[in-house]
Amino acid sequence: MATNTNRPTSPHLQIYKLPLTGIISISHRMTGVLLTLGLVLFVLMISAVAGGSESYSAMQAMMNTWLAKLVLWGFIYALFFHLCHGVRHLLWDAGQSFDKETLNRYAVVELASSLLLTLLTWLIF
């Protein structure tokens, strides 16, 4: 019996290019997880404030490191990205913007809006 070497293969990431909307969807889930982890970090920060001046000083020293600042701005970007994607879901719930061209255009608007909101926050604070 001869084996058929010309048969179709299952699409996988090496041959199948994920569309922008798929990448955005996966990113939305990832930012949800990151926001949950960031909320735990926020609770630890609040407990440090409630713990007295020594724990507050230690928390403040930790927050002045470049890594903590990077994590903070990553959290803020994740928050705005998640918010913008949530607005997009509201549009979908209203039954709008399901054609491919609009989906891709709104995905780009979503990315640009979340980046712009993060930059505006950076300028304000």
Buried (B, 14 or more C-beta within 10 A) or exposed (E): EEEEEEEEEEEEEEEEEEEBBEEBBEBBEEBEEBBEEBEEEEEEBEEBEEEEEEEBEEBEEEEEEEEBEEBBEBBBBBBBBBBBBEEBEEEEEEEEEEEEEEBBEBBEEBBEBBBEBBEEBEEEE
